[in-house]
């Protein structure tokens, strides 16, 4: 049965793109009308303006007030985005960025999100918070057609970093996710982060790196195809998706998004918290030239962090956190240590660190120079 909500989409669009317009079924919608109301009138409210990754909106690392209702707004934007010099995707995004913004609250706070789906969009969308309890992570309470909005509130009960993503149902779920619709939320302990011994730790900077796998089809000539809208490319993209071999694996939406003049920065002696999410595939972050001093590999702050990791593992559908204090200046490469994906497919970021070199940690004793092959090097082998 076609509902009034589906009819709002327009008969012409439904006829032209039957796989795009999907009326929500009863199984997907959660009826909460008979639930007992919750009185939160005693709580203070705070509005937060989200910012595009890799940056994060201002926040306290240790809560200084009682739990609050934290108000966020996000707009779903469907638009073409360039993934590489020769590749474009009809992206679906939260707030126009891939990944969507990192949201930060404290344990015990209420997250209140107003989600807008503008009338110019073609698709039905929603949001599934892995940090939330019930109703498919909020997905069955936020299913919005173009021109609609929904307001969702949930209590942040588990400290950690968690993925959120669009999950409108059936084959639309993976398609929307690998078209850019994922992000992360960080729920900080009220008393802040702790090390393996329970001692407080803090960070000077925080960066959010969202890893995406894209499945852009190629034409008969081998060039990447470019489509007028998402619907036009659905069938071709689905064929590539079902092969499970991505055309691109990138950080923050495109090849080189976090390199060159867009590289991350830090100063020698600063402690940086890296938040890394991957909504669909496993990843293996590695900081070339550095380490994970403290790593919450599963992203959950009730668990003790691991120490001194060279590479850590982010399960598909999750987010992790790593803390590192930069001890040397220079350029560090933050990569997915599947090096094929890092070098050939795009999963590389750079961190430029200023400061003074410390020869005690590393010294170039002899610069590269030719050697006498007749008399030198023989003792190197067993």
RONURO-515788 format. One record per atom (N, C-alpha, C): x, y, z; residue in one letter. Coordinates in steps of 0.02 Angstrom, whole numbers, padded with zeros to 5 digits, always signed. Atoms other than C-alpha are relative to their C-alpha. Layout:
<marfis>
XYZA
...
</marfis>
This chain:
<marfis>
+00042-00059+00000X
+00000+00000+00000X
+00044+00062+00000X
-00038-00063+00004X
+00067+00171-00048X
-00027+00048+00053X
+00021-00046-00052X
+00062+00288+00100X
+00003+00071-00026X
-00003-00070+00018X
+00039+00475+00096X
+00072+00024-00005X
-00070-00021+00000X
+00224+00493+00135X
+00033-00019-00066X
-00030+00021+00063X
+00273+00393-00018X
-00028+00041-00058X
+00031-00039+00054X
+00149+00489-00125X
+00030+00069-00007X
-00032-00066+00002X
+00237+00650-00079X
+00059+00002-00048X
-00059+00003+00042X
+00383+00591-00183X
-00016+00016-00073X
+00017-00015+00069X
+00287+00612-00345X
-00003-00062-00043X
+00010+00060+00040X
+00219+00482-00463X
+00051-00006-00055X
-00048+00004+00055X
+00339+00526-00602X
+00066-00029+00024X
-00064+00025-00025X
+00492+00495-00495X
-00004-00074+00018X
+00009+00070-00018X
+00421+00332-00430X
+00002-00043-00062X
+00001+00039+00061X
+00390+00272-00606X
+00068-00005-00032X
-00065-00001+00032X
+00562+00322-00666X
+00052-00039+00038X
-00052+00032-00041X
+00660+00250-00521X
-00033-00042+00055X
+00038+00037-00050X
+00560+00114-00433X
+00043-00027+00057X
-00043+00026-00053X
+00710+00052-00334X
+00023+00054+00047X
-00021-00055-00043X
+00745+00223-00261X
-00052+00015+00054X
+00052-00018-00047X
+00578+00256-00180X
-00025-00063+00034X
+00020+00059-00036X
+00539+00132-00045X
-00045+00021+00058X
+00044-00015-00056X
+00389+00140+00071X
+00019-00044+00059X
-00020+00038-00059X
+00436+00087+00247X
-00054-00051+00018X
+00046+00052-00020X
+00357-00076+00302X
-00012+00004+00075X
+00016+00000-00072X
+00276-00106+00472X
+00056-00029+00041X
-00055+00032-00037X
+00422-00216+00521X
+00057+00048+00012X
-00056-00047-00006X
+00542-00072+00495X
-00016+00059+00045X
+00019-00058-00040X
+00443+00058+00591X
-00017-00022+00071X
+00011+00016-00070X
+00439+00057+00780X
-00054+00047+00028X
+00053-00040-00029X
+00278+00115+00863X
+00016+00013+00073X
-00016-00018-00069X
+00327+00207+01022X
-00054+00044+00032X
+00052-00046-00023X
+00163+00300+01045X
-00028-00018+00068X
+00028+00021-00065X
+00112+00198+01198X
+00052+00000+00055X
-00052-00001-00051X
+00278+00217+01289X
-00012+00056+00050X
+00008-00050-00052X
+00277+00311+01453X
+00045+00060-00014X
-00042-00060+00014X
+00338+00491+01431X
+00055+00007+00053X
-00056-00013-00045X
+00504+00542+01508X
+00004+00075+00011X
-00004-00071-00017X
+00515+00708+01599X
+00072+00022+00004X
-00068-00026+00002X
+00677+00794+01552X
+00001+00076+00007X
+00004-00073-00004X
+00620+00971+01588X
+00050+00030+00049X
-00049-00024-00049X
+00744+00984+01731X
+00070+00006-00029X
-00067+00002+00028X
+00891+00959+01615X
+00014+00061-00043X
-00021-00055+00043X
+00988+01096+01530X
+00013-00026-00070X
-00011+00017+00070X
+01006+01098+01342X
+00060+00040-00026X
-00057-00034+00031X
+01159+01141+01240X
+00001-00016-00074X
-00003+00009+00072X
+01164+01167+01052X
+00072-00003-00023X
-00067+00009+00026X
+01318+01107+00960X
-00001+00006-00076X
-00007-00007+00073X
+01369+01160+00785X
+00053-00049-00024X
-00046+00050+00025X
+01448+01014+00695X
+00048+00030-00052X
-00050-00022+00049X
+01605+01037+00589X
+00021-00059-00042X
-00020+00053+00047X
+01672+00940+00441X
+00064-00033+00022X
-00063+00035-00014X
+01803+00805+00471X
+00056+00024-00047X
-00024+00037-00058X
+01946+00786+00504X
-00007+00037+00066X
+00003-00040-00060X
+01907+00922+00629X
-00061-00019+00041X
+00052+00020-00048X
+01794+00905+00781X
-00023+00063+00036X
+00027-00059-00034X
+01680+01031+00865X
+00030+00006+00070X
-00027-00009-00067X
+01742+01108+01029X
-00039-00040+00052X
+00032+00041-00051X
+01707+01000+01181X
+00046-00005+00061X
-00038+00012-00061X
+01763+00968+01360X
+00021-00073+00003X
-00021+00069-00007X
+01867+00813+01389X
-00025-00031+00065X
+00029+00021-00064X
+01804+00802+01569X
-00063+00041+00011X
+00063-00036-00010X
+01623+00845+01605X
+00003+00042+00064X
-00001-00046-00057X
+01607+00995+01720X
-00070+00017+00025X
+00069-00011-00020X
+01417+00997+01732X
-00037-00066+00001X
+00042+00059+00000X
+01278+00871+01759X
-00019-00018-00072X
+00019+00020+00068X
+01217+00771+01608X
-00049+00050-00031X
+00040-00048+00038X
+01136+00880+01475X
-00034-00033-00059X
+00027+00019+00065X
+01030+00864+01320X
+00041+00039-00052X
-00043-00031+00051X
+01151+00897+01177X
-00037-00001-00066X
+00039-00006+00062X
+01062+00961+01022X
+00046+00006-00060X
-00036-00002+00064X
+01132+00926+00849X
-00050+00006-00056X
+00038+00001+00063X
+01066+00959+00675X
+00044-00027-00055X
-00036+00024+00059X
+01117+00865+00519X
-00047+00000-00060X
+00037+00000+00062X
+01061+00885+00341X
+00029-00052-00047X
-00021+00050+00049X
+01068+00743+00216X
+00008+00035-00068X
-00014-00033+00064X
+01147+00803+00054X
+00022-00052-00050X
-00019+00043+00056X
+01151+00704-00107X
+00035+00043-00052X
-00038-00042+00046X
+01284+00771-00224X
+00055-00041-00033X
-00058+00032+00031X
+01421+00722-00344X
+00063+00022+00036X
-00064-00015-00032X
+01592+00710-00264X
+00056-00033-00040X
-00058+00026+00036X
+01762+00685-00344X
+00041-00042+00049X
-00037+00048-00041X
+01853+00533-00274X
+00074+00000-00019X
-00069-00003+00025X
+02010+00546-00381X
-00001+00043-00063X
-00004-00043+00059X
+02071+00642-00533X
-00047-00023-00055X
+00039+00028+00054X
+01974+00526-00647X
-00062-00037+00023X
+00056+00038-00027X
+01834+00464-00535X
-00046+00044+00041X
+00052-00036-00037X
+01671+00536-00469X
-00052-00049+00025X
+00054+00041-00027X
+01531+00465-00365X
-00060+00044+00016X
+00060-00034-00023X
+01352+00518-00338X
-00009-00018+00074X
-00005+00015-00071X
+01375+00529-00151X
-00065+00016+00037X
+00053-00015-00048X
+01247+00524-00012X
+00036+00014+00066X
-00042-00023-00056X
+01311+00618+00140X
-00041+00027+00058X
+00025-00036-00058X
+01275+00679+00314X
+00037+00067+00002X
-00028-00068-00003X
+01304+00869+00311X
+00048+00015-00056X
-00040-00016+00059X
+01390+00861+00143X
+00071-00025+00001X
-00069+00025-00003X
+01551+00775+00199X
+00000-00076+00005X
-00013+00072-00009X
+01619+00598+00190X
+00065-00006+00037X
+00058+00025-00037X
+01625+00542+00326X
-00042+00058+00025X
+00039-00051-00035X
+01487+00634+00418X
+00038+00025+00061X
-00036-00030-00056X
+01537+00743+00566X
+00006-00046+00060X
-00007+00034-00064X
+01604+00672+00728X
-00040+00040+00052X
+00039-00029-00054X
+01482+00706+00870X
+00032-00020+00066X
-00032+00015-00064X
+01552+00717+01047X
-00048+00019+00057X
+00040-00011-00061X
+01452+00698+01209X
+00035-00037+00057X
-00025+00038-00057X
+01483+00627+01382X
-00051-00054+00020X
+00043+00053-00026X
+01414+00468+01458X
-00053+00030+00045X
+00056-00027-00039X
+01243+00505+01531X
-00035+00058-00033X
+00033-00052+00039X
+01206+00647+01410X
-00054-00031-00044X
+00048+00019+00051X
+01057+00638+01294X
+00020+00032-00066X
-00013-00025+00068X
+01091+00655+01108X
-00067+00014-00032X
+00063-00018+00034X
+00950+00748+01021X
+00017+00026-00070X
-00017-00016+00070X
+00970+00750+00832X
-00062+00017-00040X
+00050-00016+00050X
+00861+00840+00708X
+00031-00016-00068X
-00026+00024+00065X
+00887+00753+00540X
-00045+00026-00056X
+00037-00030+00055X
+00835+00847+00383X
+00015-00037-00065X
-00008+00027+00068X
+00806+00767+00212X
-00031+00051-00048X
+00027-00055+00041X
+00789+00916+00093X
-00042-00025-00059X
+00046+00022+00054X
+00654+00910-00042X
+00035-00012-00066X
-00035+00012+00064X
+00783+00915-00182X
+00033-00068-00004X
-00029+00067+00001X
+00850+00744-00132X
-00047-00049-00034X
+00039+00052+00032X
+00792+00587-00222X
-00019-00058+00046X
+00003+00061-00038X
+00810+00459-00084X
-00034+00008+00068X
+00021+00006-00069X
+00731+00404+00078X
+00062-00018+00041X
-00059+00011-00041X
+00859+00405+00219X
-00019-00007+00074X
+00008+00002-00073X
+00880+00374+00406X
+00069-00001+00031X
-00065+00005-00034X
+01017+00356+00536X
-00003-00053+00054X
-00008+00054-00049X
+01071+00205+00638X
+00062+00015+00041X
-00055-00013-00047X
+01177+00247+00790X
+00020-00064+00035X
-00024+00059-00036X
+01283+00102+00851X
+00007+00014+00075X
-00004-00018-00070X
+01293+00197+01016X
-00067-00003+00036X
+00067-00005-00028X
+01104+00192+01042X
-00030-00069+00013X
+00035+00062-00018X
+00987+00060+01114X
-00071+00002-00026X
+00068+00007+00023X
+00829+00005+01024X
-00013+00028-00069X
+00026-00027+00064X
+00734+00036+00861X
+00052+00002-00055X
-00051+00004+00052X
+00876-00020+00748X
+00048+00060+00005X
-00046-00057-00011X
+00990+00112+00826X
-00031+00067-00016X
+00036-00061+00019X
+00857+00242+00791X
-00021+00000-00073X
+00014+00001+00071X
+00844+00191+00610X
-00074-00004-00016X
+00071+00007+00015X
+00660+00143+00619X
-00041+00059+00026X
+00034-00061-00024X
+00618+00310+00703X
+00020+00062-00040X
-00026-00059+00036X
+00709+00423+00580X
-00006-00007-00076X
+00005+00012+00072X
+00655+00360+00408X
-00036+00059-00032X
+00027-00062+00026X
+00629+00523+00314X
+00003+00001-00076X
+00003-00012+00072X
+00573+00555+00136X
+00026+00070-00015X
-00018-00068+00018X
+00634+00708+00040X
-00054+00050+00022X
+00047-00050-00025X
+00556+00862+00118X
-00022-00011+00072X
+00020+00015-00069X
+00539+00782+00290X
+00060+00007+00047X
-00050+00001-00053X
+00632+00796+00454X
-00025-00047+00056X
+00017+00040-00059X
+00637+00687+00610X
+00045+00022+00057X
-00040-00016-00059X
+00698+00719+00787X
+00005-00063+00042X
-00014+00060-00040X
+00778+00576+00883X
+00039+00020+00061X
-00039-00010-00061X
+00838+00577+01062X
+00016-00068+00030X
-00019+00061-00035X
+00937+00438+01145X
+00051+00016+00054X
-00046-00010-00055X
+01036+00421+01304X
+00066-00035-00015X
-00067+00027+00013X
+01223+00395+01285X
+00023-00038+00063X
-00012+00040-00060X
+01250+00252+01407X
+00066-00038-00001X
-00061+00039+00006X
+01410+00172+01343X
+00056+00045-00026X
-00054-00043+00023X
+01574+00269+01332X
+00042-00034-00054X
-00041+00027+00054X
+01674+00246+01173X
-00012+00039-00064X
+00013-00027+00067X
+01679+00288+00989X
-00040-00052-00039X
+00048+00044+00034X
+01541+00216+00881X
-00015+00028-00069X
+00022-00018+00068X
+01490+00217+00698X
-00074+00020+00001X
+00070-00008+00021X
+01328+00291+00635X
-00002-00004-00076X
+00006+00005+00073X
+01263+00261+00459X
-00073-00001-00020X
+00067+00005+00028X
+01111+00264+00347X
-00017-00074-00010X
+00021+00070+00007X
+01011+00102+00345X
-00075-00002-00016X
+00071-00006+00015X
+00846+00129+00253X
-00035-00066-00016X
+00031+00065+00011X
+00816-00057+00223X
+00024-00036-00062X
-00017+00043+00056X
+00863-00202+00110X
+00064+00020-00035X
-00062-00016+00037X
+00991-00172-00029X
+00019+00074+00002X
-00017-00071-00007X
+00980+00015+00003X
+00053+00011+00054X
-00046-00010-00055X
+01083-00010+00162X
+00072+00001-00024X
-00070-00004+00022X
+01251-00059+00085X
+00011+00054-00053X
-00009-00051+00053X
+01223+00056-00064X
+00009+00069+00031X
-00006-00066-00031X
+01196+00209+00046X
+00065+00006+00039X
-00061-00003-00040X
+01342+00164+00159X
+00061+00010-00044X
-00059-00006+00042X
+01468+00141+00019X
-00006+00059-00048X
+00006-00064+00036X
+01401+00300-00061X
+00017+00059+00045X
-00025-00053-00043X
+01465+00397+00088X
-00037+00012+00065X
+00043-00017-00057X
+01330+00390+00223X
+00020-00036+00064X
-00020+00024-00066X
+01425+00352+00382X
+00040+00054+00035X
-00039-00046-00041X
+01508+00446+00523X
+00012-00032+00068X
-00015+00029-00065X
+01550+00425+00707X
-00022+00048+00055X
+00015-00038-00060X
+01503+00482+00881X
+00047-00023+00055X
-00043+00016-00057X
+01619+00490+01032X
-00036+00017+00064X
+00030-00009-00066X
+01545+00464+01204X
+00057-00005+00051X
-00055-00002-00047X
+01677+00518+01329X
-00024-00019+00070X
+00016+00009-00071X
+01679+00455+01509X
-00006+00068+00033X
+00011-00066-00030X
+01620+00595+01622X
+00064+00026+00033X
-00063-00022-00030X
+01790+00597+01709X
+00058-00005-00048X
-00053-00001+00051X
+01887+00587+01546X
+00031-00068-00012X
-00034+00061+00019X
+01999+00457+01468X
+00050-00021+00054X
-00048+00027-00048X
+02109+00343+01574X
+00048-00047-00037X
-00048+00046+00029X
+02267+00246+01535X
-00010-00070+00029X
+00006+00070-00021X
+02298+00061+01572X
+00003-00008+00076X
-00004+00001-00073X
+02329+00103+01756X
-00055+00042+00033X
+00054-00041-00027X
+02175+00211+01776X
+00017+00072+00011X
-00021-00070-00009X
+02270+00375+01770X
-00030+00043-00056X
+00030-00043+00051X
+02192+00523+01680X
+00049+00015-00057X
-00039-00021+00059X
+02253+00560+01504X
-00042+00050-00039X
+00035-00051+00040X
+02210+00704+01389X
+00035+00006-00067X
-00028-00011+00066X
+02242+00758+01211X
+00001+00074-00016X
-00006-00070+00022X
+02299+00921+01133X
-00039+00013-00064X
+00038-00005+00062X
+02216+00887+00966X
-00037-00066-00010X
+00036+00060+00019X
+02089+00765+00899X
-00016+00005-00075X
+00017+00004+00071X
+02068+00712+00718X
-00044-00060-00013X
+00045+00055+00018X
+01930+00607+00643X
+00014-00021-00072X
-00015+00029+00066X
+01980+00494+00498X
-00053-00053-00014X
+00051+00047+00021X
+01835+00407+00413X
+00022-00034-00064X
-00022+00038+00058X
+01886+00269+00294X
-00060-00024-00039X
+00055+00020+00044X
+01774+00231+00145X
+00026-00047-00054X
-00013+00041+00059X
+01772+00095+00014X
-00053+00017-00052X
+00044-00019+00055X
+01699+00151-00152X
+00003-00053-00055X
+00007+00051+00052X
+01640+00041-00295X
-00025+00033-00064X
+00017-00039+00060X
+01644+00148-00451X
+00010-00044-00061X
-00006+00044+00059X
+01609+00051-00612X
+00040+00032-00056X
-00037-00022+00059X
+01714+00062-00769X
-00040-00016-00063X
+00030+00013+00065X
+01656+00073-00948X
+00041-00049-00040X
-00035+00048+00043X
+01711-00037-01092X
+00071+00023-00016X
-00067-00026+00014X
+01861+00077-01121X
+00045+00001+00061X
-00040+00002-00061X
+01920+00052-00942X
-00005+00063+00042X
+00006-00062-00038X
+01879+00230-00888X
-00058-00006+00050X
+00054+00000-00048X
+01773+00259-00734X
-00062+00034-00029X
+00062-00029+00023X
+01591+00293-00773X
-00022+00057+00046X
+00026-00057-00037X
+01510+00456-00720X
-00074+00007-00015X
+00073+00003+00008X
+01323+00469-00689X
-00031+00067+00018X
+00036-00063-00012X
+01197+00611-00688X
-00030+00002+00070X
+00027+00004-00067X
+01121+00551-00524X
+00011-00070+00027X
-00014+00065-00031X
+01131+00407-00402X
-00041-00056-00031X
+00042+00052+00029X
+00985+00314-00478X
+00027-00027-00065X
-00026+00022+00065X
+01065+00309-00650X
+00057-00051+00008X
-00057+00044-00008X
+01219+00222-00582X
-00010-00059+00045X
+00012+00052-00051X
+01136+00103-00461X
+00019-00070-00024X
-00011+00069+00023X
+01140-00057-00565X
+00074-00014-00013X
-00071+00010+00014X
+01319-00034-00624X
+00041-00002+00065X
-00036-00002-00064X
+01379+00010-00449X
-00014-00064+00040X
+00017+00060-00037X
+01286-00138-00374X
+00040-00060-00025X
-00040+00055+00027X
+01377-00257-00491X
+00071+00001+00027X
-00067-00005-00028X
+01545-00192-00430X
-00001-00016+00075X
+00007+00015-00072X
+01487-00197-00248X
-00003-00074+00013X
+00009+00071-00011X
+01437-00378-00263X
+00063-00040-00014X
-00065+00032+00010X
+01612-00420-00323X
+00046+00008+00060X
-00037-00011-00063X
+01677-00358-00153X
+00071+00027-00011X
-00066-00029+00013X
+01828-00274-00235X
-00009+00075-00012X
+00010-00072+00009X
+01828-00085-00208X
+00046+00029-00053X
-00042-00037+00047X
+01891+00033-00341X
+00046+00049+00037X
-00037-00048-00040X
+01951+00154-00206X
-00011-00016+00074X
+00005+00001-00073X
+01988+00144-00020X
+00034+00063+00024X
-00026-00067-00012X
+02010+00320+00044X
-00017+00024+00071X
+00015-00035-00062X
+02016+00428+00199X
-00036+00066-00017X
+00037-00064+00003X
+01890+00570+00213X
-00021+00019-00071X
+00038-00013+00061X
+01807+00551+00046X
+00035-00002-00066X
-00033+00001+00065X
+01942+00556-00086X
+00074-00013+00009X
-00072+00010+00001X
+02120+00512-00132X
+00034+00067+00014X
-00037-00061-00016X
+02237+00640-00054X
-00037+00050+00042X
+00039-00048-00039X
+02104+00719+00057X
+00037+00026+00061X
-00037-00019-00061X
+02226+00724+00204X
+00075+00001-00013X
-00071-00008+00017X
+02391+00755+00114X
+00011+00069-00030X
-00016-00065+00030X
+02482+00905+00041X
-00021+00057+00044X
+00021-00057-00040X
+02406+01069+00096X
-00059-00015+00045X
+00055+00021-00044X
+02266+00972+00181X
+00024-00052+00051X
-00027+00047-00049X
+02382+00865+00287X
-00017+00022+00071X
+00009-00014-00071X
+02351+00852+00473X
+00064+00031+00028X
-00059-00032-00030X
+02468+00952+00584X
+00002-00011+00075X
-00011+00004-00073X
+02541+00941+00759X
+00068+00030+00014X
-00065-00024-00022X
+02687+01008+00859X
+00034-00054+00041X
-00039+00047-00040X
+02825+00907+00938X
-00021+00006+00073X
+00021+00001-00070X
+02771+00855+01112X
-00075-00001+00009X
+00072+00001-00006X
+02585+00865+01074X
-00027-00071-00002X
+00035+00064+00000X
+02469+00719+01108X
-00062+00006-00043X
+00055-00002+00048X
+02346+00682+00969X
-00042-00062+00007X
+00047+00056+00001X
+02191+00573+00977X
-00026-00008-00071X
+00025+00017+00067X
+02152+00488+00812X
-00062-00044+00008X
+00061+00040+00004X
+01973+00426+00789X
-00005-00028-00071X
+00001+00032+00066X
+01960+00301+00646X
-00062-00044-00004X
+00060+00041+00010X
+01797+00228+00581X
+00001-00031-00069X
+00012+00033+00064X
+01754+00105+00444X
-00067-00036+00006X
+00068+00026-00008X
+01569+00066+00423X
-00011-00066-00037X
+00015+00057+00044X
+01590-00079+00300X
+00055-00053-00002X
-00055+00048+00008X
+01763-00160+00290X
+00050+00008+00056X
-00053-00002-00050X
+01905-00204+00408X
+00057+00046-00023X
-00057-00043+00015X
+02053-00086+00418X
+00055-00011+00052X
-00059+00011-00042X
+02228-00088+00494X
+00042+00064+00005X
-00037-00063-00004X
+02285+00087+00542X
+00071-00009+00026X
-00071+00001-00019X
+02472+00115+00559X
+00027+00070-00010X
-00031-00066+00005X
+02567+00276+00592X
+00074-00010-00014X
-00069+00012+00019X
+02730+00265+00496X
+00045+00052+00033X
-00043-00043-00038X
+02865+00336+00607X
-00024+00012+00071X
+00028-00007-00067X
+02755+00329+00762X
-00032-00064+00024X
+00032+00058-00031X
+02651+00212+00868X
-00068+00020+00028X
+00058-00013-00041X
+02490+00196+00962X
+00021-00006+00073X
-00020+00003-00070X
+02542+00244+01138X
-00054-00035+00041X
+00059+00031-00030X
+02368+00200+01201X
-00051-00010-00055X
+00046+00015+00055X
+02246+00114+01085X
-00062-00036+00028X
+00064+00034-00013X
+02063+00073+01115X
-00021-00030-00067X
+00008+00029+00066X
+02060-00045+00968X
-00074-00011-00017X
+00071+00010+00011X
+01876-00088+00989X
-00039+00065+00011X
+00030-00065-00006X
+01841+00094+01028X
-00041+00012+00063X
+00043-00005-00058X
+01760+00065+01198X
+00041+00017+00062X
-00042-00028-00052X
+01828+00167+01343X
-00007-00034+00068X
+00002+00040-00061X
+01769+00049+01480X
+00052-00056-00001X
-00053+00051+00007X
+01902-00071+01414X
+00068+00033+00007X
-00067-00028-00007X
+02084-00046+01458X
+00032+00009-00068X
-00034-00009+00064X
+02185+00027+01315X
+00061-00045-00005X
-00064+00034+00013X
+02324-00074+01236X
+00054+00052-00008X
-00056-00047+00001X
+02497+00003+01236X
+00050-00017-00055X
-00059+00005+00044X
+02636+00033+01110X
-00013-00042-00062X
+00016+00039+00059X
+02548-00041+00959X
+00032+00030-00062X
-00025-00022+00065X
+02628-00034+00787X
-00057+00008-00050X
+00058+00000+00044X
+02466-00072+00695X
-00060-00024+00041X
+00059+00023-00036X
+02290-00090+00761X
-00055-00017-00050X
+00051+00030+00043X
+02132-00168+00693X
-00068+00032+00012X
+00067-00028-00004X
+01967-00082+00656X
-00047-00048-00037X
+00048+00046+00030X
+01827-00205+00626X
-00049+00039-00044X
+00051-00033+00040X
+01707-00162+00486X
-00063+00011+00041X
+00058-00017-00040X
+01559-00074+00564X
+00017+00025+00069X
-00020-00025-00066X
+01657+00001+00708X
+00048+00058-00007X
-00049-00054-00003X
+01769+00143+00762X
+00048-00015+00056X
-00051+00008-00051X
+01929+00145+00863X
+00034+00066+00015X
-00033-00062-00022X
+02036+00273+00953X
+00072-00016+00019X
-00071+00009-00016X
+02225+00291+00967X
+00029+00067+00021X
-00031-00059-00029X
+02326+00415+01069X
+00075-00005-00011X
-00073+00001+00012X
+02504+00463+01020X
+00028+00069+00013X
-00037-00062-00011X
+02627+00595+01079X
+00058+00002-00049X
-00051-00006+00052X
+02737+00654+00936X
+00065+00024+00031X
-00065-00014-00031X
+02920+00652+00989X
+00051+00027-00050X
-00045-00024+00051X
+03004+00695+00824X
-00038+00042-00051X
+00030-00038+00055X
+02969+00826+00690X
+00003-00039-00065X
-00003+00031+00066X
+02938+00780+00509X
-00069-00018-00025X
+00062+00022+00031X
+02807+00701+00399X
-00012-00073+00020X
+00022+00068-00017X
+02717+00548+00466X
-00055-00020-00048X
+00054+00026+00042X
+02608+00439+00356X
-00046-00044+00041X
+00051+00040-00034X
+02448+00373+00433X
-00035-00040-00055X
+00023+00041+00056X
+02395+00226+00325X
-00042-00059+00025X
+00027+00067-00008X
+02287+00073+00312X
+00057-00047-00022X
-00060+00039+00016X
+02428-00055+00321X
-00014-00062-00041X
+00004+00037+00062X
+02352-00159+00186X
+00030+00048-00051X
-00036-00051+00038X
+02481-00068+00082X
-00024+00007-00071X
+00031-00007+00065X
+02394-00105-00081X
-00055+00053+00003X
+00054-00049-00008X
+02246-00007-00017X
+00028+00069+00018X
-00030-00065-00019X
+02358+00129+00057X
+00030+00035-00061X
-00038-00032+00054X
+02466+00159-00097X
-00039+00001-00065X
+00033+00005+00065X
+02364+00099-00245X
-00072+00025+00000X
+00071-00018-00001X
+02186+00136-00187X
-00014+00064+00039X
+00009-00067-00027X
+02212+00293-00083X
-00003+00008+00075X
+00011-00005-00072X
+02204+00253+00105X
+00063+00024+00036X
-00060-00031-00030X
+02345+00371+00159X
-00016+00071+00021X
+00002-00069-00024X
+02350+00529+00264X
+00069+00019+00024X
-00064-00024-00025X
+02498+00636+00316X
-00011+00044+00062X
-00001-00045-00059X
+02535+00720+00483X
+00067+00037-00002X
-00060-00041+00001X
+02660+00864+00475X
+00012+00027+00070X
-00016-00018-00069X
+02746+00892+00642X
+00059+00047+00001X
-00055-00048-00007X
+02852+01044+00683X
+00039-00011+00064X
-00041+00007-00060X
+02995+01046+00806X
+00073-00010-00017X
-00072+00010+00007X
+03180+01005+00831X
+00016-00074+00004X
-00018+00070+00004X
+03257+00838+00785X
+00038-00022+00062X
-00032+00029-00058X
+03312+00726+00929X
+00045-00058-00022X
-00047+00052+00023X
+03469+00628+00881X
+00003-00060+00048X
-00002+00056-00047X
+03452+00521+01037X
-00052-00053-00019X
+00051+00048+00022X
+03294+00441+00966X
+00018-00031-00067X
-00021+00025+00066X
+03364+00423+00789X
+00053+00047-00028X
-00053-00040+00029X
+03524+00480+00706X
+00024-00031-00065X
-00031+00023+00062X
+03589+00466+00529X
+00075+00002+00011X
-00071+00003-00017X
+03764+00408+00573X
+00043+00011-00062X
-00034-00010+00064X
+03821+00397+00391X
-00053+00010-00053X
+00047-00011+00055X
+03725+00471+00245X
+00015-00049-00056X
-00012+00047+00055X
+03703+00360+00091X
+00061+00019-00041X
-00062-00011+00036X
+03872+00341+00003X
+00020-00066-00032X
-00023+00062+00031X
+03949+00217-00117X
+00051-00035+00044X
-00049+00037-00040X
+04050+00078-00036X
+00041-00046-00045X
-00045+00044+00037X
+04192-00034-00093X
-00026-00071+00004X
+00032+00066-00002X
+04106-00195-00142X
+00051-00057+00008X
-00051+00052-00008X
+04272-00291-00139X
+00019-00010+00073X
-00025+00005-00068X
+04309-00254+00042X
-00054+00012+00053X
+00052-00015-00050X
+04145-00202+00125X
-00063-00039-00014X
+00065+00032+00007X
+03980-00287+00156X
+00001-00075+00006X
-00003+00073-00002X
+04044-00466+00163X
-00023-00027+00067X
+00018+00025-00066X
+04015-00481+00349X
-00074+00007+00015X
+00071-00010-00012X
+03832-00434+00331X
-00039-00066-00003X
+00036+00064+00008X
+03782-00611+00280X
+00026-00051+00050X
-00022+00052-00047X
+03788-00763+00394X
+00060-00039-00026X
</marfis>
